[in-house]
C-alpha cells in the first residue's frame, strides 16, 4: 500500500476539506494552494473561484465526524483545473497558474497509473 498524506483545507466559513495525496506530492498541493491564494487578488474576472486555504498536512488522519469525507487528490486537482479553466481573465496571465495546476494533475495521473500496475 503506497504511503499517503493528507492536506487539510479550510474555507472562509470554517468548513474543512481533507484531501488524500500521495505522500510524495502532498507538499506540491500545499505549495500550489499558497501560490494560488497569493495570485487570486490579482485576477479581475467575475468568476474567480473561492478557494479553501491549506492549513495543515499530516501523514495520518482519522476522521471522527461521519459527515466528513476524504477527497482524492486527483479528484481535487481535476476540479481545481476545471474551475480555473472556466475563468475568463483578460488582465492577468492566467496561463501560468493553469500550467502549474496541470503539471501537478499530470504527475498525479502518472502516479496513479503506476500504482495500478502493481
C-alpha positions in Angstrom: 0.0 0.0 0.0 1.5 3.4 -1.0 2.2 6.0 1.6 -0.5 8.7 1.6 -0.6 12.1 3.3 -3.4 14.5 3.9 -3.8 18.2 3.1 -6.3 19.9 5.3 -8.0 22.9 3.6 -10.2 25.4 5.4 -12.9 27.5 3.7 -13.6 31.1 4.8 -16.7 29.9 6.7 -14.5 27.5 8.6 -15.6 24.2 6.9 -12.7 21.8 6.3 -11.8 19.6 3.4 -9.5 16.6 3.7 -7.5 15.8 0.5 -5.7 12.5 0.3 -2.5 12.8 -1.6 0.5 10.5 -2.3 3.0 11.4 0.4 5.5 12.4 -2.4 3.0 15.0 -3.8 1.2 16.5 -0.7 3.7 19.3 -0.4 3.1 20.3 -4.0 -0.6 20.7 -3.4 0.0 22.8 -0.3 2.5 25.0 -2.2 0.2 25.3 -5.2 -2.7 26.3 -2.9 -0.5 29.0 -1.3 0.6 30.3 -4.7 -3.0 30.4 -6.0 -4.1 32.4 -2.9 -1.2 34.8 -3.5 -2.4 35.4 -7.1 -6.2 35.4 -6.6 -6.4 39.0 -5.7 -4.7 40.0 -9.0 -7.4 38.4 -11.1 -10.1 40.7 -12.4 -12.6 38.2 -13.8 -16.0 38.0 -12.1 -16.0 34.2 -11.9 -12.8 33.6 -9.8 -13.4 30.6 -7.6 -13.3 30.8 -3.8 -10.5 28.5 -2.7 -10.1 27.0 0.7 -6.7 27.7 2.3 -4.2 24.9 3.1 -3.9 24.9 6.8 -2.1 21.7 7.6 -0.5 18.5 6.2 -0.3 15.2 8.1 0.8 11.7 7.5 -2.0 10.0 9.3 -5.6 11.1 9.5 -8.6 9.5 11.3 -11.9 11.3 10.6 -14.1 11.3 13.6 -17.1 13.1 12.2 -19.1 10.8 9.9 -20.1 13.7 7.8 -16.5 14.4 6.8 -15.1 12.5 3.9 -11.7 12.3 2.1 -11.3 13.8 -1.3 -9.0 12.0 -3.6 -6.1 14.2 -4.7 -6.7 13.6 -8.4 -10.4 14.4 -8.0 -9.5 17.6 -6.2 -6.9 18.8 -8.7 -9.3 17.9 -11.6 -12.0 20.1 -10.0 -9.4 22.9 -9.5 -8.3 22.7 -13.1 -12.0 22.9 -14.3 -12.6 25.9 -12.0 -9.6 27.8 -13.3 -10.1 26.8 -16.9 -13.6 28.5 -16.7 -12.1 31.9 -15.6 -12.4 34.5 -18.3 -9.4 36.7 -17.4 -8.1 39.4 -19.5 -5.7 41.4 -17.3 -3.6 38.6 -15.7 -1.6 35.9 -17.3 -3.8 33.1 -16.0 -2.0 30.5 -18.2 0.9 30.4 -15.7 -1.5 29.3 -12.9 -3.2 26.8 -15.2 0.2 25.4 -16.2 1.1 24.8 -12.5 -2.3 23.1 -11.9 -2.0 21.0 -14.9 1.6 20.0 -14.1 0.5 18.6 -10.7 -2.5 17.0 -12.4 -0.2 15.2 -14.9 2.1 14.0 -12.1 -0.9 12.6 -10.1 -2.3 10.8 -13.2 1.1 9.2 -13.8 1.4 8.3 -10.1 -2.0 6.6 -10.1 -1.2 4.8 -13.4 2.0 3.4 -11.9 0.2 2.3 -8.7 -2.4 0.5 -10.7 0.3 -1.6 -12.4 1.5 -3.1 -9.1 
